């Protein structure tokens, strides 16, 4: 078959960086980040997080081709910030948010287990 192997969707090849950065030479404070082996899930979450930053003027992503397992995230910021700062802040904020979600889930799971024990 012509279909690529399934592992190619998520295994980053040796010598390839997970995230690469390319500054835009035509637009001030703009850059494109290439994230290997990711899809719409990460692209949309990261785009929405970037939109919550007041220093971000534009944030968007695209998948170049269905058989290329990478996303391109384009960020343009005000002069008070840089695309790299905005990207790092968005990643850190998402990390904190997911840690909070995990702890809330685990707490609710423990409360549910206690209720289940009382019923038996």
Secondary structure, DSSP 4 states (H G I P E B T S, - for coil): --SPPGGGGTPPPTT--SEEEEE-SSSTTEEEEEEET--HHHHHHHHHHHHT-TTEEEEEEE-S-TTS-EEEEEEEE-TTS-HHHHHHHHHHHHHHHHHHHHHHHHHHHHHHHHHHHHH-
